[in-house]
Amino acid sequence: MDYIENFIILKKGKFREYDLWLKVFSPNKGLQTYFAFGGLKSKRRFCGCLDILNILCGKIENKKKGYYILQEASLIENFSLIKQDKKKIGVVVNSLNFLEKIRISQEEFKQVYLFLKDFLYSIEETEDISFFPLLFKTCLIFNLGYLPLFDSCLKCKRNIMWEKETFFSFKDGGFFCMYCKKDNFIRVPIATLKTLKTIAFSTPKDWIKWNLDVNLKHTCYEIVNNFSQYHLQLAI
């Protein structure tokens, strides 16, 4: 059965003399592997567009054995400015490697696809992208089923947004007030809490305007990294 789908190429590799395999992400199928037979030779069917980070519109054949063949494709976007900058390529590759390790449900495919597309467009437009990997991974974690309750204590429901500091529990995945904290909770300044909340509800287009404080970046990284390791067994 054939179908038409837009997708982003995350990785590619060669097999046999003229054939390619493509690791892609699409809004309806999520993370998949396509086989492009003749992908290194056929300009009529692929127009030389089978490069990493390209957004394509393709005709895909779903074989009965459970694999997918890319019959033909046309280019939508190639992000040429990213490909000319080694630092940007490094940031994108680092972020995409993390994306591949996260479990994404079918209901979340479109959300993640649009997020990934905005991420690439935003990187292409921005000079300082040093904090983009942190923002990318934080948004993914918090919006794929692991969003903490930011405004109130997880136990007593007391409003904690006006406190000087809060306390975070990786096990419980939330913040606590000073009256409900335990010895093994991590002390979190209120500025860090507000920054994490802002990140959680942001989009990559918002990041272009940001100038994240270095100290805040480090404290946010520590919390998100430990949170990810505890719940996902993944370091960011």
Protein Blocks (a to p, Z undefined) as FASTA:
>chain_A
ZZddddddfbdcdedjkbccdddddfklopaddddehklmmmmlnnopacghiacddddd
ddfkopacdfbdcdfbgolmlmmpmklmmmmmmmmmmmmmpccdfklmmmmmmmmmmmmm
mmmmpmblmlmmmmmmmmmmmmnopaccfkbcfklopafklpmbdcddfklopacdfklp
cfkbccddfklmmmmmmmmmmcfklmmmpccdfklmmmmmmmmmmmmmmmnopaZZ
